[in-house]
């Protein structure tokens, strides 16, 4: 796993608490990377954080409905626009995009261009559950110190299709090739569950923590 930031430089990463996702597991994983963590839906606390992590398990439309009802969509867009690092995990990564076709369709946060569509599994069972080989397609601080390829644990039926090719950082295959790690500006995401992906998943989160530490350096 990449080096942890020094204790006096440990960033505060707020886990967006909207009631969906493996929040406690993500919190423990981030703490292992050296981050100070805060699980909150309070707007002021989210705005004050050095970095944000958006988790997610479940259905895209239901998640966006809750996020909007809590006013978190505008807070996340505001923080992203002023450069706060934001990481979307599993469905949280999907929510970063403009829209999803799941359950009749819904609009997302629109922080990354593109849509979320059902995997073309070529006859393989859905959801896609298990470890997948992830190949890097370009350089990024998010992959520093990690081998090529890495292996990450996935549980999903839908996957994002970024409009901008330069947003794609890592790809995997399950019937079709799909974007499973993204990075564009201060926006990052993984379709996998990094918190369940052993050393490689922790490596991704550690690199995100380092990116958040750089903001306060």
N, C-alpha and C positions, 0 to 999 in steps of 0.2 A: 504494500500500500504506500502511496506517496507520503512524504513527510508531513507531519501535523504542524500547524502554525504554533509559534511560541505562545505560552499561556497568556502573556501580557498583550498579545496581538490577536487573541481569539475573538472572532466575530460573533455577533448575535444573529442567529438565523431563526426567523419566525416561521413556524409551520402553520399554514393557513387552516384554521379549524372551522370547517363548514359541515362537519358531521359525517364525511365520507372518506374512507381511505385507511390505510394501516398507519394511523398517526403515531401510536406509541412505538411501533417498530421502527418507523422512520426517525423518530426522536432519539431513540437509543443508538441507532446507526450514526446519526450526525454527531452525537456526543462522543462516540468512539473516534471520530475524525478530529476532535479537539474543539468543536464549535460549542458556544453557549447556545442553548435552545430555548425557545419560547413558543408555546402552543396557544394561539390566540385568534380571535376574530375581531378584536378591538382595532378600530381603524387607526387610532393614534399609535398604538404599539406596532402595527404593521408598517406604518410610515417611518417609524424610528429605527427599524431593524436594518442591519447591514446586508442582509440577504433574505430571500423568501423562498420557501419550498411549498409547492402546491401538490398535495397528494391526491389520490383518487382511486376508488374501487366502486364499480356499479355502472349505472347508465348515464351517458353524457347529458341527455335532456334534463333528467332529474337533478344532476349536479349543477348545471347552469342555472336552473330555476332557483335553487337554494342560494347560490352565489349572488344572483341578482337581488333576491329578496333581502339578503343581508347587506347589500350595497358593496360587496367585496369586489365586484367587477370593476367599478370605477377606481377603487383604491389600488388594485393590482395594475391597472392601466397607468395610473398616475405614477406609481413607484417605478414601473418599467420605463416610462418615458423620461424619468430623471436619472436613469442609469443603475438603479438597484438591481443586482443580480437576482434572477428568478429561475428556479429549477422546477419543472413539472415532472412528476413521477407517475408512471403507468397512465391511468386515465387522466391524471393531472397534466401529462404531456399533451394528450389529445385536446384538452380544454384550451390550450394555448393557440389553437388554430381557429380559422374563421368559421367553420361549420362542420357538422357531422350528419351522416345519413341515418344514424341509429334511431330506431323507434320513430320513424317518420321525419326525422331531421330536426336540427336545432342549431342556432348560432352559438359560436364560441367566443372567446375573448378577443380573437383577431390580432394577437401579438405576433403571430407568425402567419404567413400567407399559405393557404392550402386547405384541403378538406380531409375529413376522416371517413374512411370507407371500409366496408366489410372485407376481410381478407379473402383473396382468391386462393383457397387452400388446395385447389386441384384434387378435390375428393378426400383430403385428409380431415380428420375430426376437428370440429370447432367446439369450444374455444381451443386455441393453441396453448397448451400447457406444458412447460418443461424448459430445459436448458437449450439455448441456441447459440451458435457461433456468431459472433459479431465482428465484422470486418470494417476497419477504418477506411474512409475514402479521402481523408485530408487531415491536415494537422490542426490541432486546437489545444489550448491549455487544459481542456477538460479530459484529454487522453494522456497527459504527461505521465511518464513513468509506467504506463500500461502496455502490455504486449499487443501484438497484432497477429492473430485475432485474440479477442477475449471471449468469455462465455458468461451470459447473463440469463437469469430465470424470468420467463415470460408467462403471463396468464391473460389472454386477450382474444377477442373475436374481430375487433376493428383495429385499423392502423392508419396513421396519417400519411397523406400524400402531399408533401410540401411543393408549393409552386416554385420556390426559389431553390435551385439545386445546391447552392452554396450554404443552405441551411442544414443540409444532411451531413452528419459527421460519421455515423456508423450504420451499416445495413446488416440485416439477417434474412434468412429464407424460411418460409413455411408455405410451400406451394409457389408463391410469388416472392420476389425480393421486396422487402419493405424497409422504410426508414425506421430505425429503432433508437438511434441517438441523434439529437439535433443540437445545434449551437449556432446562434446568430446574434452578434452583438452581446448584450447582457442577458439574453434569453437562452436557456438550456433545457433539455429534457431527455428522458429515457422512457421508452415504451415498456421496458422491463420493470421488475421490482428490484432496484439496487440494494435495498435493505435485506433482501433474501438471496442475493447473488454473491455471497462469500467475499473473497478478497477483491475480485474485480469490481463488484458493485460498490464496495467500500472505497475502492480507489477512485471511482467516479465522484462519489460524494466528498471524498477528501480533496479532490481537485476543485470542486465547487466551493468548499470551505476556504481553500486558499485564495480563490478568486474573490470571495467576500472579504477576506482579510486584507487584500490589496486595496479595497475601497477605503478602508479606514487607516491605512498605513500613512 
